[in-house]
Amino acid sequence: MRAKFRYYIQQNLTNIFKEDGVDKQIATLITQVEVDRNDPAFSRPSKPIGSYCDKEATRHLSELGWPMIEVPGKGWQRLVASPLPRRILEQGLIRDLLVSGHVVVACGGGGVAVAPDAQGQLRGVPAIVDKDFSSALLATNLGAELFIISTAVDRVALNYGRPDQVWLDDIRSAEATQYLEEGHFGLGSMAPKIKAAINFIKSGGQRVIITSPNNIVKSEAGSAGTHIRP
């Protein structure tokens, strides 16, 4: 998540709290997420990032060892890995802020991927950590019972966009796993959210809700969204 979006979230929450008489402060953290340099994802970069390049710039960057991918009609972008998160470095600080009654915005965009070098010093690595996986890991380690994934659709669907589309309201994690294995969810869209939900439930979480921002309040009451339970 770009810094300006984190700023928008913090500013809007501040204004809403003021209007509603909520006496809370919001802390927005640049969050470091440790990954494994030996994660198989580094051998198959899959996430396009950065500005679009022309052919000449792409040739130069390829000579530097950057894998590139063409986006039809737009140009070329760099590809980086998407490794699994292993540890949220600021997790203790986040917990302390929550215990103190503050609201915390963290793991924006999945967090900043870091890994120890040969001397054990943490260094940034060219990677994009999936935001749903990072959020699920943080929620699990903080002992959250409810994990809400806010996205562009009101609910999860089987056969999305087809005539036989079926909305899912309340399912078990075993069903979610089955649907995932059957290929019902897009790899770059809903599949990571379902995987993150399953990981959270397997790690002791009690409920996951997947819904749009406008339906979060309704979903907590059970009248909207897709609910995934143990």
C-alpha positions, 0 to 999 in steps of 0.5 A: 500500500502506498504511503499516501493511502495509509495517510488517507486511512489515518486521516479519515479515521481521525475525522470519524473518531472526532465526529463520533466522540471516540477518544482514540489515536491512530498510529500508522507503522511502516511494518517490516516483514521477514521472509526466507531468502530460500523461499521458492518464490524467489526462483519464479518472480510473479509480481509486476511492480514499478513504472512502465518501461519502453523497450530500450529501458527494458533491455538495459534493466534485463542486462542488470538481471531484472526479470521483466514482463510486458503489459500489452498497451502499456509497456514493460514492468519489473517482476519480483518474488512473492514469498510467504511472511515468516515474522512481523518485526514490529508485532510487539510494538503493535501489541503494546499500542493496541493494549494502550487503547490505540488503533494501529494501521500496519502491514500496508501493502503486505509490509516491507520485505526484509531478510537477514544477510550473511552477517545477520543484519536485516536488509530489504529484498526485492519482493512483494509480500501478499497483504492478506498473508501478512495480515492473517499472520499478524492477526494470528500472532495477536490472538485475534478471534475475528479476521476481516478481509475488506475487498471489492466485492460484497461476498465470495462466489463460486463460478464468479461472473458466470451464469451459474454463479453462486454466492457463499454466505457461511461456509466451513474452512474445509469447504473453503479448502475444497473450493480452492482446490477445485479452482473456483478462485482467481490466483491474483484476486480471491485465492490469496484471500481464501488461503489467508482465511484458511491459515487463520482458522487453522491457527486457532482463529474463530471466524473470517469475514470477506466483504466490501468496506461498505458492508463491514458493519453489517457483516459483523452482525451476520447480515452481509459478507462471506463468513468462514468458520472452523 
